[in-house]
Amino acid sequence: MIFGFESYGGPSAARFIEVDEPAPQPGHVLIEVEATAVNPGDIKVRSGQRQGAFPVAFPMAMGREAAGRVVAAPDGAFPPGTRVFGAAAAGFGTFAPRALLAAESVAEVPEGVSSAAAACVPVAVGTAYDALADLHLQRGQTLLVLGAGGGVGTAALQLAHSAGAHTVGVASESKRDVVEAAGAVFVRSGPGWPQRALAAAGIPDAVLDLVGGEALTAGAALGSDTRPAGAGDAIPFAQALRDMRLISAADPERAAQLGGSGIRRRRSAEVYAKLAALLASGALEVSIGRRFHFSQADRAVAAVEGGHAAGKVVVYM
């Protein structure tokens, strides 16, 4: 049984589907799933927005990250029963009792770290880590995060704050608490947010975009010498950007037009182990907003698709 889809489409395309359990394969680690997480990218895959860029084999389970107990691992890399986490193998998903993870991404879950928290590392925390690695922030510089109330945003704010950067998070009022808990200055999203952000922290040294569209364009305009009131006409003055760095997880093509880039994902076991160690030490926390049982997987996806979830949405078995 998986929660997934047999054709691309909207919310109704996803349902519970009876399938054979996955078998151990070379280069993959088979696990009994204890927890998995929902990400906006899962919805883009289901809708067909990532055709050609993301491998899908129907019927396809949703989910790109999971934590659980090893059933089988290549070359005995992990003894059966070891608690691990990692990214889904290409062409497979993680909304299932058993899942295949890409062996090169799998790391052990440290003592004291829950499976729910570990399951959030590969996509959300890993994306935040990779974005900051690309932005090369220095101590004392300012990072502005657009869409800061979700899993990637709260992780990025914490990692940057712990590295000595000033952090500012733009999010809806309902997510104020999670943004401020991550050590950031909260800026309410909605009309007028660029002016509120400038008043709160001035021109940022770097912008991490997790929203895309006009919000990204307006964020890029913060680094312009000729900031217009509107966001839609910002592309022509992209060359006016100062030294502000711009990176987007949500809309890399527009970011490139604006003088920025997408995020170069690393997805290695070494990176994931490093991030899990930060969780174990208490230096980093995963903000889990809502938890759903596997039988409620449709509700979990809807919580993310509605855009109102603060922190991560986790599905547990």
N, C-alpha and C positions, 0 to 999 in steps of 0.2 A: 504494500500500500504506500503510495506517495501522495503528496498534495502538489499537483502540477498541472500541466496543460498539454494537449495533443495538437493544438494549432494556436497561432498567434491571435491575440485579441485583448479585449477589455477584462474587467473583473470577472465576468461570467465565464471566461475561457478557462479559469483555474478551478479545479475540483479534486476530490479524492479519487484516485485511479488505482485499480488493482494491477500490480505488475509483479514479475518475479524479483526476488531479492538479488541484489548485485553480487556477483562472484568476485573473489580476489583476482587481481590482475597485476602484471608487472608494472612497477612504477607507481602503484596506488596503495594506499593504506585503507583497509576496510574497518569501519568502526560501528559499534552500537551507539547511535546518537543519543546523547543526553540533553543537549541544547543546541539550537541553531538560532539565527537572527534574521530579521527582515531588513532589507536595504532598498532605497529607491531604485538602484540598478536592477534588482530582481523584477521590478514592475516594468522597467524599460525592456528587459529581455522578453518577458511574457507578451508585451504589446507588439513586439517585432521591431522596435526602434533600433535594435543592435544587430539586425541581420547582417551577416557578412563579417562582423567584427567579433562575434561571440558564438562559440560552437554550441549548437542545440541538437539533441537527438530525441525526437518524439517517441514515446511520451516523456516529457522532461519535468523533473521535480524542480520546484522553485528553491531558492536558497543557495548561497555561495560560500558559507562558512559554518563550521560546526565543531563541537567538542563532544567527546565520548570515550568509550573504552575500545581498545584495539581488539579486533577479531582476528585479523591477519595482516602481516606487514612483509614487504619484500626483504629477503635475506635476513630475516629475524631482527630487523632494525629496532622493533619495539615488541617486547613479549606480550602475548595476549593478556588482556586485562589492564594494560597500561592506560592511564588517562592522558589523552592527547587532544590537540586541536589543530586546525589548519584550514586551507582553502579547498573547495570542491575540485575534484578532477575534471578536466575538460570534457564537456558533454554530459555532465552529471550534476544533480542538485542535492540539497541536504535536507529538504523537508520530507523525511522518511525515517523509519525506525533504524535502518542501516544505510550508510552512505560511504562512497569512495572519495577519499581525499588525495590530492596530489602529494606524493611522498616527499618531494623536495620542499614542501611548505609545512610539513608536520613537525610540531614541537610538543614536548611534554607539558602538561599543566602543572605548575608548581604547587607545592603544599600551601594551603591557605587561600588559593584562588578557586572560585566556583566555576563550574562548567559553563554557567550562563555568562559570566564575565569573559572567560577564555574564548567562548564562541563569538564574541564581538570584536576580537582582535584582528583577524585577517582583513576584513573589509574596512570597518570604521576606523579603528585605531591605526591599522596599517596605512590607510590612505592619509590620515593626518600626519603620521610620521614621515611618509614619503613626500608630502607637500612641503613640510618644513625643511626637509633635506634639500629640496629644490630651491626654496626661497632664501636659504643662507642668511637667516636673521642673526644679527649680532645682539649681544647684551645691551639693553637700553633702547633698542629700536621698537617700533610700534607695529603690531600686526592687527589688521582688521579682518574679521571673519564674517562673511555674509551667509545667513542661514545657520547661525551659531548654536541653535538649540538642539540639534540632532546629535547622533553618535559621532560623526566625523568632527563636527564643530566643537563639541565639548572636549573631545580628546585633543584637538589641535590647540585649543585655548590652554589646557592644562600643560601640555608639553612645552609650548612657547613660554608660558608663565614661569615654569620651573627652570627654563634656560635663561631667565633674566630679561625677557622681553616684556614690554607693556602690551596688554591685550585688550581688544575692544570687540564685543560681539553684537551683531545686529540680528534681532529675532523678534518674534511676536511677544506681546506682554505676558502671555501665559507661560513663556519659557524664561522669564527673567531670573527665576530662582536658580535654574541649572546653569545659566550663563554666569551669574555672579558667584555660584559655588565653584566654578572653574577658575576663579581668580580674575575675571575680566570686568571691564566697565560695560554695563548693559546699555544698548541703544535700541529703542523701539523701532521696529520696521514699519513700513507704510509710508504714505506721502510725507515728504520732508525729512526722511531719514538721513540723506547725505549731509544736510545742514546740521542735524543733531549730532552726527558722528564727528564732523569737523569741530563743532563747539566742544565736544567732549574730549577730543584727543588731537585735534589738528590733522594735518595731512599724514596718513600712515606711510610707513616705509614699505609695507607689503600688504597685499590684499589676497585672502584666500576665499574664493567664491564657491558656494555650495548651492546656489540658487539658479544661476544662469539668466538668460534673457535680459530684460531692461535693468534688473538689479545689478547684474554684472557690468553692463554698460555704464550705469551711474557710478559704480565703484571705481571703474577705470578713470572716470572723469574727475575723481578726487585728486588725482595726480597731475591734472592739467593746469597750465597757467591761465587758461581761459575757460573756466568751468561754466557751462551754460546751465540754465535752470532746468531744462528738459534732459531726459536720458536718451531718447531715441536717436538723436543726431550726433552721438558722441564719436562714432567711428572716424569721421573726417579729421578730427584733431588728435588721433591716437599718437601722432608723432610729437605732440606737445607734452607727453608724459615725461615727468622728471626722472628721478632714479627709482621711483616706486616700482616694486616688482608685483606682478599680477599673475595669479595661477587659478585655474578653475577645474573642479571635479565635475561640475554639472554641464558646462558648455565650453569645452576646450577649443572648438572651432572659432567661436566668437572671441574667446580670450586671445587667440592667435591674431585675429583681425585687430584687436585692441593693443597689440604689442606685448601680450603675455603668452601663456602656454597652458597646456594641460599638465597633468601630473604623471611623472614616470614611476610606475609601480614596480616595486622590487620583489615582494611576495616570497621571501626566502625564510626558511626555518630559523636562520640566525637572527633575522630582524624580529620575527615573531617571538622567539625565545627572549630576546632583549626586552621587548615590550611586556611580556608576561612577568619577567623579573621585576619590572617597575610596578606592576600590579601587586605582586607578592610583597614588595617592600612598603607599599602604601604611598609611593611617590606618584602614582597614577590610579585613578578610579574610573570605572566604566559607569556612566550614568544610564541606568536601565529604567526607562519610564513605565513600561507595561510588560507583563508576562502573560502568555497564553499557552494552554495545553495544545498539543498537536491536533486534537479534535476540533480546536477553534482556530485552525490555521487561516481560514478565510477571514476571520475577524482581525487577526494579527496583520495580515496584508492590507486590509481595509484601513487599519489605524495609520499605517505609513502612507498609503495612497491618498488619504484625506489630507495629509500635510500638517496634522495637528499634534503629532506625537513628539513629546519632549524626551530627549535621550534615545536610547535604543529600545526596540521592540524585540522581545525574545520569545521563542517558541520552545517549550520543553516537552520531554517525553514522560 
